[in-house]
Amino acid sequence: MRAMLDRGFDPNAKTARGTRPLMAAAGDVAKVRLLLDRGADLTLRAASGYSALMTAAQYGRNDAVLD
């Protein structure tokens, strides 16, 4: 992921249904931190209404939610 971001990948890119990289990485604290450091917006939501914080909580990753 770091290499993609270094090449210009948008940390706030989205799929057709609004899923963001931060949501996909919600189970991996290191990736969450990297995306946030590179400008990922924690407030964005998918078409379902879910945010990255909600996704992290579903994974049971309190460390990602609380950090």
ABEGO torsion letter per residue (X at the ends): XAAAAAAGBBAABBBAAGBBAAAAAAABAAAAAAAAAAGBBAABBBAAGBBAAAAAAAAGBAAAAAX
